Amino acid sequence: MKATLSLLVVLLLCFALRPVSAQSNAGNADLPLVSRIFSSNMVLQRERRDPIWGWTTPNANVTVSVTGPYFQEHLVVTADDKGAWQTRIGPLPVGGPYQITVTGPDNQKEQFDNVLSGDVWLCSGQSNMQFGIANGLNAQQEIANANYPQIRLFSVQLYSVPTPMACLNPPQPNLVNQWVECNPQNVATGGWGGFSAVAYFFGRALYQALGVPIGLIHSSWGGTPAEAWISARSISQIADLQDALRKVENDPNAKPNSFGIMPSAPTVLYNGMIAPLVPYAIRGVIWYQGESNVGRAYQYRTLLAALIRDWRSAWNEGNFPFLIVQLPNFGPQKPDPTESAWAELRESQYIVASTVPNTGIVCTIDIGDANDIHPKDKQDVGKRLALYALAKVYGQKVTYSGPTFRSMKVEGHTVRIFFDHTDGGLVAKGGKLTGFAIAGSDKQWHWADAQIDGNSVVLSSPDVPNPVAVRYAWADNPECNLYNGAGLPAFPFRTDDWTEITRNNH
């Protein structure tokens, strides 16, 4: 019953948190001199020539001036015949603060103060990314301690629209709708319980380890599927979604910049909440989404790979890091091994992370909540994302992954499983090792007796004299307890490909 209510909350959030009005950006009269992703207190990406852009009188000159410690720059750019202009500034030395002044014709002027140079991460997905810090574990204490003036926060307003937006809508009250310094008030303001808890804990861990300014752009919406976050150019190449895309494009009620369109439709959140951010320079992306695609878990391996390629193509900055949160345990535990759509979704996430370049994944199979699709422990999610980033993006020597399946070997009536990422040795946390099932050629699964032997696990069952396949943590909410010595959990896996219960779901 609690799980059903949790799912209902996700769906209600899709509507309760929707904005009620919007400004068109169809023409330059509605567009600002500088795109609204820029404001005072922002972080610009270090070691880059950072794009800055906006709109003005066609063919007019725009002046961009940057001043700060040991750095000055003065640029003049001419708008095109439609009034759009863009240039690049920097690279700015790490730190700051900097002041950026943009001057256009007819007394147009924008000035941005207290600008820093550091690392910028885009944080996106559905409700578990949207989940605010006030909803999580130790919320009161975490908010009180959130005094990090060199961490900067930006939350993109919820906006679903059938055509790509040139610019974000004007800020609305009671939201973190422009760049702000991270402090107890700002981190707890707006959205669903304040700023994204996962994003904040990820950014905090990076800042503590790196000591450079961190900018976090939060753009997520509860209850939304992956296809809503992908552009039309990429969705049009996915056969299963072409009809749904045509409905969006041809719906007479889906007027540009209206809210008469469901946030679950293909492209609509890319159009309203990602396209206006491009090409703001970013270091990478963290992504927590998938619950709304569980029923189409097999298809998700195509969708998620398409989304990553799509965003990288839009930014045109190469294969920036894209870090995925694998879905945690959720729902009632089953007494016997069984098929699982949630396990298939986790597998799809893992396959994408393993096959798409510069894409990573973190395991959260141990920190979910059987009765709540929104587990409160977002601290560990952010910490594990940060460990991966520190190791693979920043080159630090830290353990970033739990054990991962490497190979299996049948040894008579037993099976030996070999693992990578066993840093510090394999550990059965809490006692007897659980979570493994084995099957013979009859494809009938039975729980296995599991014993750790060095960096491998030996499995057996009296019901399976001739084992041929193994699964671990293959359930919606598996009972499993294999870790490495660094305290990170083993990833779910299977060695068979016998069944995908969601293969034909589109």
Beta strands, then each sheet from edge to edge (+ up, - down):
strand 1: 43-45
strand 2: 50-55
strand 3: 61-68
strand 4: 71-78
strand 5: 84-89
strand 6: 95-103
strand 7: 109-125
strand 8: 148-155
strand 9: 180-182
strand 10: 214-220
strand 11: 284-288
strand 12: 322-325
strand 13: 359-362
strand 14: 404-411
strand 15: 414-420
strand 16: 426-428
strand 17: 436-439
strand 18: 445-447
strand 19: 449-453
strand 20: 456-460
strand 21: 469-472
strand 22: 482-484
strand 23: 493-494
sheet 1: 1+ 7+ 6- 3+ 4-
sheet 2: 1+ 7+ 10+ 8+ 9-
sheet 3: 1+ 7+ 11+ 12+ 13+
sheet 4: 2+ 5-
sheet 5: 14+ 15- 20+ 19-
sheet 6: 16+ 22-
sheet 7: 18+ 17- 21+ 23-
end
